[in-house]
Amino acid sequence: MNEELRRPDERRTVKVSKYLSKHLRHQPDRIGITLDENGWVAVDELMRAAAEHGFRITRAELDHVVAVNDKQRFTIDGARIRANQGHTVEVDLDLPTAEPPAYLFHGTVARSLDAIRAEGLRAMNRHHVHLSPDRETATRVGARRGRPVVLSVDAGAMHRAGHLFHVSANGVWLTDSVPPEFLRFPGSRTDG
């Protein structure tokens, strides 16, 4: 297929994905939808509300975005949909605790390092700190804000110290915070 013919579909996919992120993670009330306590909303309700606010989404587009999103940000379960993590609105994703691998990774940028060294990783305006299972994913996450710096998190030691971890449907590890003593910075002899 001609590259130019694919671009509009890819642009539309990105546009729908960003729209879903905005309204399923941050501002459901902006289009008049209500997420249940676990972050779910009926697909029909979402599509109706989007259309009423000038952004028509077909079920085929919705299914496509959920299937091809490289970060697997969304889950459809029958007639309902939710974002897998990253909410700034109050939801309980009802994820069971899980034992993490020995090391997880966090992508950031150099301008954040002083605060991270002093305070560790904090959830900020989200419910949890997001950690990646591999350096490559953490690098991509950090690159969204500039030149990436990847921190290693001694998740095994955190777990043994009583910190709880959850893993979302798309493989992102979640924890309340990461104290500085569990972080390994690039160039240190123990950076995971």
Summary of the structure (lengths in Angstrom):
residues: 192
radius of gyration: 18.3
end to end distance: 43.3
largest distance: 55.9
contacts: 561
relative contact order: 0.14
helix: 40%
strand: 20%
